[in-house]
Amino acid sequence: MINTAIAGVVLALTGSFPALDGWVDQGWASAALLTVEDPTGVRADAAGEASVGGHFRIGSTTKTFVATVVLQLVDEGEVGLDDPVDRYVAGVPRGRNGDRPTVRQVLNHTSGLYDYAHEEGYSTNRWRGAARFRTYRPQELLDVAFARPSYFDPGQGWHYSNTNYVVAGMLIERVTGRTYGDEVRSRILRPLGLAHTTVPGRRPGLPHPHARGYALVDGRLVDATVMNPTLDWAAGEMISTAEDLNRFFDALLGGRLTSAASLDAMRRTVDDTGTIFAYGLGLQRFDLPCGRSVWGHGGELIGYRTYATRADDGTRATLSYNPLPADVPGEAVIGLFGSVYC
């Protein structure tokens, strides 16, 4: 189904994506939406409970916003990329050899810091019952992480860790004296006119319209839409729309949010991650089967899955879907992006 009204603006639709209906028909997802923008126009489609222009939880795509603010502080001379991060955030563990994780290593997940989300009850990708309404303070999350040994000494490996971006959020607050959310709003959301992107804090709901997210609990589906996202904080709490994410990644990768040197640093990747992506500073590079590469970031939070991407020719595409227990096979997601970019 296609709903062309987005915040009172009618999109020029030049096509749709039947694959989305197939995902819903096969029981892989309860809802899915995709918006693609290139020089020829805008193509947008939605299936199931979703509507074009709908809001969704973006999960770890939040990390790109946070990394962008940190790189802006680097550009302003307030932060050094290769400074020890404990210069800004006290208590960050050193490696066994005494090395101190740097800001760069925090942003590209080579710090070795233990991921607090691996502790039981600390992952927003899992059903947490009544605990999903609890408010967490960032320092609580760091206390959990820092009580466990690091995965490796700084710079001696790669391990995706949400702890890194809680540290990055706290760095922003220590340096600016303002909340990281205020910095994201003043530096990115307002200048780019991202009126449908929010840093929700303790607010449990989503703006309308939005598709609902579900989780399988004791053999039955439960509604997991409403939750307090402070457990993710700067690692994954934000809410947005496909149009806003396309605009954000176009501005960032088009060089309008940081210096050229900082953008180059963000795009300098660790390639041996053992995942489907290479990782830079808050940026993922996805290499498609046709040989093209796209940049962006994925995100997951219970009931919601996001991929926001942009190619260097300016084409951008954001996908959001609400997975059911069968889930969308990885090859189907890759195939969809292949149809966009290849």
Buried (B, 14 or more C-beta within 10 A) or exposed (E): BBBBEBEEEEBEBEEBBEBBBBBBEEEBBBBBBBBBBBEEEBBBBBBBBBBBBBBBBBBBBBBBBBBBBBBBBBBEEBBBBEBBBBBBBEEBBBBEEEBBBBBBBBBBBBBBBBBBBBBEEBBBBBBBEEEBEEEBEBEBBBEBBBEBEBBBBBBBBBBBBBBBBBBBBBBBBEBBEEBBBBBBBEBBBEEBEBEBBBBBBEBBEBBEBBBBBBBEEEEEEEEBBBBBBBBBBBBBBBBBBBBBBBBBBBBBBEEEBBBEEBBEBBBEBBEEBEEEBBBBBBBBBBEBEEEBBBBBBBBBBBBBBBBBBBBEEEBBBBBBBBBBEEBBEEEBBBBBBBEBBE
